[in-house]
Amino acid sequence: MSHGLDAISVPAARRHEFNTEMVEFFRHRDGTGMFGFLTSCRLAADDGVLPTDGD
C-alpha cells in the first residue's frame, strides 16, 4: 500500500466464497478465479463511492 496499491476488503458474507477460491488457487496453481473474486470485491466497494460524470 505504501507503493500506491489499494487494499481490497473481503466482506464477511463472502468468506466461504473466498475460502473456496483460495483452495482452488492452491490446488491448481491458477489464480484466475481468485483474481476474478477479488476484482468483484473491489468493484462492489467502488459502487456508489466513486464520482460519475455529470454528478
N, C-alpha and C positions, 0 to 999 in steps of 0.2 A: 504494500500500500504506500510505502514511502517513495516508490518509484512511479506513482500515478495509477496503479492498478486499483480498481474498485472492489470493495467487499461484496460478496453475494450472500444473502441471508436465505437459509432454507427454512420455510415455515414448518412449525411443529406438526401441522396437519399433513405434511407431505413427507414425514420422516421415513415411513415404510417404503415409499417410492424411492427415496434417497438410498436407503439401505439395500434395496433390491438392485438398483443401478450400480452401486459400489461392488456388490458381489459379482455382477456380470462383468464389470470392468476388470476386476482381479482375475476372474476365471478365464476370460477370453483375451485379456490384454488388448481390449479395444475400447477406447474412450468415447466412441460416437454417441452412445446412449446417454452417458453421463454428461457430456458436453451439451446435448440437447436438453436434458433435465435442468442443468444449471442455467442455461440460456433462458428457459421458460421461467425460472425463478426470478432472474434479473429483469426480464421484460414485465413480469407481473408487478414487481416492485416499482418499476417506472410508470406503470399505468396510473394516470392521474397526477403524477408528480412533475413530469417534465412539461414545460410550456409548449403549446402548439402554435402554429402560425395563425395569426388573426385573433388571438386571445389576449 
